[in-house]
Amino acid sequence: MSSELKRDAGVNAEGHESVFVRIGRNIGWLLGGRAFSAIVSIAYLAIAARALGPARFGAFVLVLTYGQLIANLVQFQSWKGVIRFGAIHVAQNRLDRLARLLGFTATLDWASAAVGAAIAIVAVPLVGPLLRWSVAEQGTAAIFGAVLLLTTGATPTGLLRLFDRFDLLTWTEAISPLVRLLGSLVAWWLGGGVAAYLWVWALAAFGQMIGQWAAALLIGRSKIAIGRRSFALAVSENSRLWRFMLQTNLSNSLSLFWLQTGTLAVGSAAGAVQAGGFRIADRMAKGVIKPVETLTRALYPEMARLVATDERAVLRKVFIRTSWIAAAFSVAIVGIAGFAGGPILALVAGKEFAFASGYLFLLAISAAIDLTGFALEPFHNAHGRSGRVLRSRAVGAAVYAVLLGILLPTIGAEGAAWASIGASSVMFLQLALSTVQILGIRR
């Protein structure tokens, strides 16, 4: 194997500490990008909230969430497959197999985008009456959902992570939030309505897709083989590929279940204003942990490499260190939300959204639980245990649905936040117990 491929595959040519050096470098890039994204995200949401006001901002949030929910349901997490199986091919210097794997995942991206766009159009007449949408609003939701779906795809991000190009990944991921910020400022200046902000979001998604594909192709580390024969060979060369892709897709869909379904449920039960407050509180809670949460994206490729090269002791050390760091950050996040959540919310979105301070504190607790266990999912996926991740997400989604049905009619929109805490706790406990079992087996 060439020295370049050894470096890309994470082969232990420089000693165990090189793993931590790579993780540190990649985390530096991702933290910088995510910190920028988190700050800009809060900024453009604040602009939209102040420009549109609670009622129109709530309408904007419901249409946006509708499109994102469908994208979440149909989009494959192809980048996880690229890393899971691509790390093995790179370690074996089989770039021909990697090319066929990339063709397989890219085909899944494009096919799921087309199916999702069709669903976004067809499902509007069913969802519209539940959310009190007018005929015009239903048309806007259908068009926006279709456009948003056609800009999805994760294969290029997996390729950039696989070959340790987190620098390019960070720059391309900055395209979307930057376009949203600039577009929101223009829409505010021109006095644009809900449709203007939706088009800004769609344009941002399109720009990021183009940027990531350009970066992935320009690094020139692997070709992409597309065609029926390449598709069939990819399935045969990567054991349980379909199973892994389906499980990770379902797992991701369930992981975002409470954000999107919760927002739509709040809108249906309590109206657009409450839905807008719930959404902005959730985005703020998630925005605080986003810079740290990106450790997952740097950690998963390294864990996959360590499993592929049978470096079990190093893998255990990486997992334990990063988990303790995440737990410390989680405690700080809950404290900040509890003592300063209300003033921060009023400063960002305006006094009209002060009613959402209770949502912010509860959703921060849920986000902190997720952050504490952030290393659990990449640990399982690196070991090919995506089924356990899927099972934990399914149980968590079921718990969330039950709690939502009980609490939303009794205590209102705050019930959705409590349901999120319950679901996060259940998922964390399941994966933590499974991780102890895997570590025991490996030891």
C-alpha positions as CSV (number, residue, x, y, z in Angstrom):
1,M,0.0,0.0,0.0
2,S,1.4,3.4,-0.9
3,S,2.2,5.9,1.9
4,E,-0.5,8.2,0.6
5,L,-3.2,5.5,0.9
6,K,-1.9,4.6,4.3
7,R,-2.4,8.1,5.5
8,D,-5.9,8.3,3.9
9,A,-7.0,5.0,5.3
10,G,-5.7,5.8,8.8
11,V,-3.2,2.9,8.9
12,N,-1.1,3.0,12.0
13,A,2.2,4.0,10.3
14,E,2.9,6.9,12.7
15,G,1.8,5.4,16.0
16,H,-1.4,5.5,17.9
17,E,-1.2,9.2,18.8
18,S,-1.6,10.0,15.1
19,V,-5.2,9.1,15.5
20,F,-5.7,11.8,18.0
21,V,-3.7,14.3,15.9
22,R,-6.0,13.6,13.0
23,I,-9.1,13.9,15.1
24,G,-7.8,17.1,16.6
25,R,-7.1,18.6,13.3
26,N,-10.4,17.6,11.8
27,I,-12.3,18.8,14.9
28,G,-10.6,22.1,14.6
29,W,-11.9,22.5,11.0
30,L,-15.4,21.3,11.9
31,L,-15.7,23.3,15.1
32,G,-14.7,26.5,13.2
33,G,-17.3,25.7,10.5
34,R,-20.0,24.7,12.9
35,A,-19.4,27.7,15.2
36,F,-19.8,29.9,12.2
37,S,-22.9,28.0,11.1
38,A,-24.4,28.2,14.6
39,I,-23.9,31.9,14.9
40,V,-25.1,32.6,11.4
41,S,-28.1,30.3,11.8
42,I,-29.3,32.2,14.9
43,A,-28.7,35.4,13.0
44,Y,-30.8,34.6,10.0
45,L,-33.6,33.1,12.1
46,A,-33.6,36.3,14.2
47,I,-33.9,38.3,11.0
48,A,-36.8,36.2,9.7
49,A,-38.5,36.2,13.1
50,R,-38.3,40.0,13.5
51,A,-39.2,40.8,9.8
52,L,-42.2,38.4,9.6
53,G,-43.5,38.7,13.1
54,P,-44.8,35.7,15.2
55,A,-47.8,34.8,12.9
56,R,-46.0,34.9,9.5
57,F,-42.8,33.4,11.0
58,G,-44.9,30.5,12.3
59,A,-46.4,30.0,8.8
60,F,-42.8,30.1,7.3
61,V,-41.6,27.5,9.9
62,L,-44.5,25.1,9.1
63,V,-43.8,25.1,5.3
64,L,-40.0,24.8,5.9
65,T,-40.5,21.9,8.4
66,Y,-42.9,20.2,6.0
67,G,-40.2,20.1,3.3
68,Q,-37.5,19.1,5.7
69,L,-39.6,16.3,7.2
70,I,-40.0,14.7,3.8
71,A,-36.3,15.1,3.0
72,N,-35.5,13.5,6.3
73,L,-37.7,10.5,5.6
74,V,-36.5,9.7,2.0
75,Q,-32.9,10.8,2.0
76,F,-30.3,8.1,2.5
77,Q,-27.4,8.8,4.8
78,S,-25.1,7.8,1.9
79,W,-22.0,9.4,3.5
80,K,-22.1,6.8,6.3
81,G,-22.0,4.0,3.7
82,V,-19.1,5.7,1.9
83,I,-17.1,5.8,5.1
84,R,-18.1,2.4,6.5
85,F,-17.3,0.4,3.4
86,G,-15.0,2.9,1.6
87,A,-12.5,2.8,4.5
88,I,-12.1,-1.0,3.8
89,H,-11.5,-0.5,0.1
90,V,-9.0,2.3,0.6
91,A,-7.1,0.2,3.2
92,Q,-7.0,-2.6,0.6
93,N,-6.0,-0.3,-2.2
94,R,-9.1,-1.2,-4.2
95,L,-10.1,2.1,-5.7
96,D,-12.1,0.3,-8.4
97,R,-14.4,-1.0,-5.7
98,L,-14.6,2.5,-4.1
99,A,-15.6,4.0,-7.5
100,R,-18.5,1.5,-7.7
101,L,-19.5,2.2,-4.1
102,L,-19.6,5.9,-4.8
103,G,-21.8,5.3,-7.9
104,F,-24.2,3.2,-5.8
105,T,-24.6,5.9,-3.1
106,A,-24.9,8.7,-5.7
107,T,-27.6,6.8,-7.5
108,L,-29.5,6.4,-4.2
109,D,-29.1,10.1,-3.6
110,W,-30.6,11.1,-6.9
111,A,-33.4,8.5,-6.8
112,S,-34.5,9.4,-3.3
113,A,-34.5,13.1,-4.2
114,A,-36.9,12.4,-7.1
115,V,-39.2,10.3,-5.0
116,G,-39.2,12.8,-2.2
117,A,-40.1,15.7,-4.6
118,A,-43.1,13.7,-5.9
119,I,-44.2,13.0,-2.3
120,A,-43.9,16.6,-1.4
121,I,-46.3,17.6,-4.1
122,V,-48.8,14.7,-3.6
123,A,-49.0,14.9,0.2
124,V,-49.8,18.7,0.4
125,P,-53.6,18.2,0.1
126,L,-53.5,15.8,3.0
127,V,-51.3,17.8,5.3
128,G,-52.7,21.3,4.4
129,P,-56.0,21.1,6.2
130,L,-54.4,19.9,9.4
131,L,-52.1,22.9,9.4
132,R,-54.9,25.3,8.3
133,W,-53.1,26.2,5.0
134,S,-55.0,28.1,2.4
135,V,-54.9,27.0,-1.3
136,A,-52.1,29.4,-2.0
137,E,-50.1,28.2,1.0
138,Q,-50.5,24.6,-0.1
139,G,-49.1,25.5,-3.5
140,T,-46.1,27.2,-2.0
141,A,-45.5,24.3,0.3
142,A,-45.6,21.8,-2.6
143,I,-43.2,23.8,-4.8
144,F,-40.8,24.5,-2.0
145,G,-40.8,20.9,-0.8
146,A,-40.1,19.6,-4.3
147,V,-37.2,22.1,-4.9
148,L,-35.7,21.4,-1.5
149,L,-35.8,17.6,-2.1
150,L,-34.0,17.9,-5.5
151,T,-31.0,19.6,-3.8
152,T,-30.3,16.8,-1.3
153,G,-27.5,14.3,-1.4
154,A,-24.7,13.2,0.9
155,T,-22.2,11.2,-1.2
156,P,-19.8,14.0,-1.8
157,T,-19.6,14.8,2.0
158,G,-18.7,11.1,2.6
159,L,-15.9,11.2,0.0
160,L,-14.4,14.3,1.6
161,R,-14.5,12.8,5.1
162,L,-13.1,9.5,3.9
163,F,-10.0,11.2,2.4
164,D,-9.6,13.5,5.4
165,R,-10.5,16.7,3.5
166,F,-12.4,18.3,6.3
167,D,-11.0,21.6,5.3
168,L,-12.9,21.5,2.0
169,L,-16.0,20.1,3.8
170,T,-16.0,23.0,6.2
171,W,-15.7,25.6,3.4
172,T,-18.5,24.0,1.4
173,E,-20.8,23.6,4.4
174,A,-20.5,27.4,5.0
175,I,-22.2,28.1,1.7
176,S,-25.7,27.4,2.9
177,P,-25.8,29.5,6.1
178,L,-24.0,32.4,4.4
179,V,-26.5,32.4,1.5
180,R,-29.3,32.3,4.0
181,L,-27.9,35.2,6.0
182,L,-27.3,37.4,3.0
183,G,-30.7,36.4,1.4
184,S,-32.5,37.1,4.6
185,L,-31.0,40.6,4.8
186,V,-32.1,41.3,1.2
187,A,-35.6,39.9,1.8
188,W,-35.9,42.1,5.0
189,W,-34.7,45.2,3.1
190,L,-37.1,44.6,0.2
191,G,-40.0,43.8,2.6
192,G,-40.4,40.2,1.3
193,G,-43.0,37.9,2.7
194,V,-43.0,34.2,3.6
195,A,-42.3,33.1,0.0
196,A,-39.2,35.2,-0.2
197,Y,-37.6,33.6,2.8
198,L,-38.5,30.1,1.5
199,W,-36.8,30.8,-1.8
200,V,-33.7,32.0,0.1
201,W,-33.6,28.6,1.9
202,A,-34.0,26.7,-1.4
203,L,-31.3,28.7,-3.1
204,A,-28.9,28.1,-0.2
205,A,-29.5,24.3,-0.4
206,F,-28.8,24.3,-4.1
207,G,-25.6,26.3,-3.7
208,Q,-24.2,24.0,-1.1
209,M,-25.0,20.9,-3.2
210,I,-23.1,22.3,-6.1
211,G,-20.2,23.3,-3.9
212,Q,-19.8,19.9,-2.3
213,W,-20.0,18.0,-5.5
214,A,-17.4,20.3,-7.0
215,A,-15.0,19.9,-4.1
216,A,-15.4,16.1,-4.0
217,L,-14.7,15.8,-7.7
218,L,-11.8,18.2,-7.7
219,I,-9.8,16.3,-5.1
220,G,-9.5,13.6,-7.7
221,R,-8.9,10.7,-5.3
222,S,-11.5,8.4,-6.8
223,K,-13.7,8.1,-9.9
224,I,-17.4,7.4,-9.7
225,A,-18.6,4.4,-11.6
226,I,-22.3,4.5,-12.6
227,G,-24.4,1.9,-14.4
228,R,-26.3,-1.2,-13.9
229,R,-23.3,-3.5,-13.8
230,S,-21.4,-1.2,-11.4
231,F,-24.5,-1.0,-9.2
232,A,-24.8,-4.8,-9.0
233,L,-21.0,-5.2,-8.3
234,A,-21.2,-2.7,-5.5
235,V,-23.9,-4.7,-3.8
236,S,-21.9,-7.9,-4.1
237,E,-18.6,-6.4,-3.1
238,N,-20.0,-4.7,0.1
239,S,-21.5,-7.2,2.4
240,R,-24.9,-6.2,3.7
241,L,-24.7,-2.8,1.9
242,W,-28.5,-2.5,1.4
243,R,-29.1,-3.4,5.0
244,F,-26.7,-0.9,6.3
245,M,-28.1,1.9,4.0
246,L,-31.7,1.2,4.9
247,Q,-30.9,1.0,8.6
248,T,-28.9,4.2,8.7
249,N,-31.6,6.0,6.7
250,L,-34.3,4.9,9.1
251,S,-32.2,5.7,12.1
252,N,-31.5,9.2,10.9
253,S,-35.2,9.8,10.1
254,L,-36.2,8.7,13.6
255,S,-33.4,10.8,15.2
256,L,-35.0,14.0,13.7
257,F,-38.5,12.7,14.3
258,W,-39.3,14.9,17.3
259,L,-37.9,18.2,15.8
260,Q,-40.0,18.1,12.6
261,T,-43.0,16.1,13.8
262,G,-43.1,18.0,17.0
263,T,-43.1,21.4,15.2
264,L,-45.9,20.3,12.9
265,A,-47.9,18.8,15.8
266,V,-47.6,22.0,17.8
267,G,-48.7,24.0,14.8
268,S,-51.7,21.7,14.3
269,A,-52.7,21.7,18.0
270,A,-51.8,25.2,19.1
271,G,-51.4,27.3,15.9
272,A,-48.6,28.8,13.8
273,V,-47.5,31.3,16.5
274,Q,-46.7,28.6,19.0
275,A,-45.1,26.5,16.3
276,G,-42.8,29.3,15.4
277,G,-41.8,29.8,19.0
278,F,-41.2,26.1,19.5
279,R,-39.0,25.9,16.3
280,I,-36.8,28.9,17.2
281,A,-36.3,27.6,20.7
282,D,-35.3,24.2,19.4
283,R,-32.9,25.7,16.9
284,M,-31.3,27.8,19.6
285,A,-30.9,24.7,21.8
286,K,-29.4,22.7,19.0
287,G,-27.4,25.7,17.9
288,V,-25.6,25.8,21.2
289,I,-24.4,22.2,20.9
290,K,-23.8,22.2,17.2
291,P,-20.1,23.1,17.4
292,V,-19.5,20.2,19.8
293,E,-21.9,17.8,18.1
294,T,-19.6,18.0,15.0
295,L,-17.2,15.7,16.9
296,T,-19.4,12.9,15.5
297,R,-18.5,13.8,11.9
298,A,-14.8,13.8,12.7
299,L,-15.0,10.7,15.0
300,Y,-16.9,8.3,12.8
301,P,-14.2,8.1,10.0
302,E,-11.5,7.5,12.6
303,M,-13.6,4.8,14.3
304,A,-14.3,3.1,11.0
305,R,-10.5,3.2,10.2
306,L,-9.7,1.8,13.6
307,V,-12.2,-1.1,13.2
308,A,-10.9,-1.8,9.6
309,T,-7.3,-2.0,10.9
310,D,-8.2,-3.8,14.1
311,E,-6.9,-1.1,16.5
312,R,-9.4,-2.0,19.3
313,A,-7.4,-0.5,22.3
314,V,-7.1,2.9,20.5
315,L,-10.8,2.8,19.7
316,R,-11.7,2.3,23.3
317,K,-9.5,5.2,24.4
318,V,-10.9,7.5,21.8
319,F,-14.5,6.7,22.8
320,I,-13.9,7.2,26.5
321,R,-12.1,10.5,26.1
322,T,-14.5,12.1,23.8
323,S,-17.5,11.0,25.9
324,W,-16.2,12.7,29.0
325,I,-15.6,15.9,27.1
326,A,-19.2,15.9,25.8
327,A,-20.7,15.2,29.2
328,A,-18.9,18.3,30.6
329,F,-20.2,20.5,27.8
330,S,-23.7,19.2,28.4
331,V,-23.8,20.3,32.0
332,A,-22.7,23.8,31.0
333,I,-25.4,24.0,28.3
334,V,-28.2,23.2,30.6
335,G,-26.9,25.8,33.1
336,I,-26.8,28.5,30.5
337,A,-30.3,27.7,29.2
338,G,-31.7,27.7,32.8
339,F,-30.2,31.1,33.9
340,A,-30.0,33.1,30.7
341,G,-32.3,31.4,28.2
342,G,-35.1,34.0,28.4
343,P,-33.0,37.1,27.9
344,I,-31.0,35.4,25.1
345,L,-34.3,34.4,23.4
346,A,-35.7,38.0,23.7
347,L,-32.4,39.4,22.4
348,V,-32.3,37.2,19.4
349,A,-35.9,36.9,18.2
350,G,-37.5,39.9,20.0
351,K,-39.8,40.3,22.9
352,E,-42.7,38.8,20.9
353,F,-41.1,35.4,21.3
354,A,-40.5,35.6,25.1
355,F,-43.2,33.0,25.6
356,A,-40.9,30.4,24.2
357,S,-38.3,30.6,27.1
358,G,-39.9,27.5,28.8
359,Y,-39.5,25.5,25.6
360,L,-35.9,26.6,25.3
361,F,-34.9,25.3,28.7
362,L,-36.6,21.9,28.3
363,L,-35.3,21.5,24.7
364,A,-31.8,22.3,26.0
365,I,-32.0,19.4,28.5
366,S,-33.0,17.1,25.6
367,A,-30.1,18.4,23.5
368,A,-27.7,17.9,26.4
369,I,-28.7,14.3,26.7
370,D,-28.1,13.8,23.0
371,L,-24.7,15.5,23.2
372,T,-23.6,13.3,26.1
373,G,-24.1,10.2,24.0
374,F,-22.9,11.7,20.7
375,A,-20.2,9.1,20.4
376,L,-22.6,6.1,20.7
377,E,-23.9,6.2,17.2
378,P,-20.6,6.4,15.3
379,F,-19.2,3.7,17.6
380,H,-22.0,1.3,16.6
381,N,-21.9,2.2,12.9
382,A,-18.2,1.7,12.8
383,H,-18.7,-1.8,14.2
384,G,-21.5,-2.5,11.6
385,R,-24.1,-2.4,14.4
386,S,-26.4,0.0,12.7
387,G,-29.3,-2.2,13.5
388,R,-28.9,-1.4,17.2
389,V,-28.9,2.3,16.4
390,L,-32.1,1.9,14.4
391,R,-33.8,-0.1,17.2
392,S,-32.9,2.6,19.8
393,R,-34.3,5.3,17.4
394,A,-37.5,3.3,16.8
395,V,-38.1,2.9,20.5
396,G,-37.3,6.6,21.1
397,A,-39.7,7.6,18.4
398,A,-42.5,5.4,19.8
399,V,-41.9,6.9,23.3
400,Y,-42.0,10.4,21.8
401,A,-45.3,9.7,19.9
402,V,-46.9,8.3,23.0
403,L,-45.8,11.2,25.2
404,L,-46.8,13.7,22.6
405,G,-50.3,12.3,22.3
406,I,-50.7,12.4,26.1
407,L,-49.0,15.7,27.0
408,L,-49.8,18.0,24.0
409,P,-53.6,18.0,24.7
410,T,-53.1,18.5,28.4
411,I,-50.2,21.0,28.9
412,G,-50.0,22.4,25.3
413,A,-46.9,23.0,23.3
414,E,-44.6,22.5,26.3
415,G,-45.7,18.8,26.2
416,A,-43.7,18.4,23.0
417,A,-40.5,19.6,24.8
418,W,-41.1,17.1,27.6
419,A,-41.7,14.4,25.1
420,S,-38.3,15.2,23.5
421,I,-36.6,14.8,26.9
422,G,-38.2,11.4,27.4
423,A,-37.2,10.1,23.9
424,S,-33.6,11.3,24.2
425,S,-33.3,9.6,27.6
426,V,-34.6,6.3,26.3
427,M,-32.3,6.3,23.3
428,F,-29.2,7.2,25.4
429,L,-29.8,4.3,27.8
430,Q,-30.3,1.8,25.1
431,L,-27.1,2.7,23.2
432,A,-25.1,3.1,26.4
433,L,-25.9,-0.5,27.5
434,S,-25.2,-1.8,24.0
435,T,-21.8,0.0,24.0
436,V,-20.8,-1.6,27.3
437,Q,-21.7,-5.0,25.8
438,I,-19.6,-4.4,22.7
439,L,-16.6,-3.2,24.7
440,G,-16.9,-6.3,26.9
441,I,-17.0,-8.6,23.8
442,R,-14.0,-6.9,22.2
443,R,-12.0,-7.0,25.5
